[in-house]
Amino acid sequence: MSAVLAPETAARSFTPQQLAAPGLRAFERIAQAWQLSVDEQLCLLGQPPRSTFFAWRKHPERASLPRDTLERLSYLLGIWKSLSILLPDAAAADAWVRQPNATPAFGGRSALARMLAGNVSDLHAVRSYLDGVRGGGWS
């Protein structure tokens, strides 16, 4: 017979402050792998001031991220994870974001170009596309 966990112990919720540092550290690794410029990084994170961005990089444990930035990080981590599942070769997964893509979601542009349009909805579109591919194959 298994014990039933009380709802408060079944799933731990994290505060935005607790999510900031791990999210920023993961983003830094993604930025390196995708060879993102500082300007591209700023765009993907929602255009924080440069001084704020560099303060986040220097001391991620002190970062207080806006909800929009946390949402963007969540999408980017999901994109990273989906690519690592779909393309187990890290070099291929990292290159995919810059390759032109003929599917309607990208219209011949790369996934990175779509993400760099600057809207959270663009990150969502890339994430949704990859989730769909994971569920049913490349389209």
C-alpha positions, 0 to 999 in steps of 0.5 A, a space after each residue: 500500500 502506498 502512502 498518499 502525499 498531502 498536496 503541499 508535499 506532492 509538488 513543491 512550488 518555487 518562487 521566482 527568485 529561486 528560479 532565476 539563478 538556475 534559469 540564467 545559468 542554463 540560458 548562458 550555456 544555451 547562448 554559448 552553444 547557439 553562439 548567440 551575440 549579446 544583442 541576440 541574448 538581450 532580445 531573447 530575454 525581452 530587452 533588459 537594460 545591458 547593465 541589468 543583463 550583465 549584473 544577472 550574468 555576474 551574480 545570477 543568485 542575486 537576480 530578480 527577474 520579471 515574470 516575462 523574462 522567466 516565461 522566456 527562459 521557460 520557453 528557451 529551456 523547453 526548446 533546448 530540451 526538445 532539440 536534445 531529444 529530437 537531435 541527440 547529436 548536440 552539434 546538430 541540435 545547436 545548428 538547427 536553430 540557425 538553419 533555414 526552415 521551409 515549414 509554414 511556422 518559419 516561412 524559410 527563416 530559421 527558428 532563431 530568426 523567428 525567436 528574435 522577432 522579440 515577442 514571447 509568442 514567437 518563442 511559444 511558436 518555436 516551442 509548440 512546433 518542436 513539441 508537435 514534431 516530438 509527437 508526430 515527426 518532422 513536418 
